[in-house]
Amino acid sequence: MSSWSCPHQVDDLCRKVKGAYCRPGMRGCVLAGKIAFQDGVVPRPVWPAGADPRDRAEAEAALAASEGEEG
Ligand code: SF4
């Protein structure tokens, strides 16, 4: 595996994307746009079942806003 470790990752979760599972290159990740996915689609974040819904809503709103900016 890579020797790079993300400062946002804690216990397999992403603190940058409000507690979603870490998936390098997903939307909202610091590596988004830098990793190519086989199907060409950048995955959306997925949260664990017990995630705080407020955190999740906040992260999804931020992603929706950034997608709007992208047109
Ligand atoms: S999803 Fe990206 S930003 Fe978040 S912890 Fe993983 S590598 Fe870091």
Residues whose N, C-alpha, C, O or C-beta is under 5 A from the ligand:
A	BS01	SF4	C6 H8 Q9 L13 C14 R15 K16 Y21 C22 R23 P24 G25 C29 V30 L31
